[in-house]
Amino acid sequence: MSTTPHRHQAPPANKGLLALAAVLLAIPIVALMLVGTYAKDGPSIAGFPFFIWYQFLWVVICSVLTYTAYRIVLKARPHVPMNTEGDEFLDDDRRDQREDGLR
């Protein structure tokens, strides 16, 4: 009998979706590095100069883009399910018998 542990291979990742996630993460970096495009006073909103509210707007935009990239990466990189303790992989025939009902 072999003592080699049973190894599972994860399905291949979707490289197109991973590239899309990388682009989504790069958008705020590039946009905020171009300081010359937003380093000005007007127009102001509620007394805040353009420079301040533009950067605050990017906080919200960056959060949305990061969450979207996260969801895309989850979709692009399928995984092999593990048991609830996380110490062994579920075999193909045992995947239907999980307690939490997930597949």
N, C-alpha and C positions, 0 to 999 in steps of 0.2 A: 504494500500500500504506500502511496506517495504521501510525503509530509508537506509538499508544496502547497501553500495556501491558494484557495480558489480565487482567481482574479477576474474582475469584471471590467470590460472596456466601456467607457462612456461613449454615447453616440457622437459622431463628429459635429463640430460647431458650424453654424451657418455664418460663414465669413462675411457675407454681404450685410447681414444684420449687425455683426460686430463692427464693421466699418461705419455703418450708419450711427451706431452708438458713439463711436469715436468722434465723428463729425459733430454730433449734438453736444458733446463735451468740449469740443474745441471752439465752438461759436462764442461763448462768453469770454473765453480767454483772448481771442483775437479782437473781439469788439471792445473790450476794456483796455487793451494795449494801445489802441488808436486814440490816445488822449487828446490829440489835436482836434478830433472831430467833436468833442463835447466839452472842451475847456473854454467855456464862455459863461457870461452872466445871464443873458436872456434867452428864451423867455422864462419868467419866474412863475411858479405855481405856489399859491398860499405863502408868498414871501420867500420861498426857497429858490435860489438860483438854479439854472439849468444843470450845472455841474453836479449839484447835490441830488436833485430828484432823479436825474438820469441814472446815477449810480445806484440809488435805492430801487429804481425800477429793475435794474439788472439783478438785484438780489432775488426778486420774485421770478424773473425769467430764468435765472440760473437754477433755481430750485425746481422749476417745472422741467427744464431740459435734463437735469440730473436724474430726476425720477423717471422720466421717459426713457433715458438711456439705460437705467437700471432694469426697467421692465423689458426692454428690448434684449438686453444681455440674458435675462432669465429665459426668454423665449429662444434665443439663439444657441444656448448651451444647455441642452437637455441633460439630465443626470440619471444615474442609476439609483433607485430608491434604497434606503437603508432601513433597518428596523428602528424601533422607537428608542432604543438605547444608543444607537449610532455606532455599534461595534461590529456589525456585519451587514453585507449587502443582501437584499432580498432576491431570491432566485425567481426566475420567470413564473414558475408554477405557484409560488407563494405570494406573488404580488396581489392576487385577487383576494387573499385572506387577511389583508391588513385590518387592524381594529378601527382605524380612523376613517375608513371608507375611501381613502384617496387612491388613485391609481398612478 
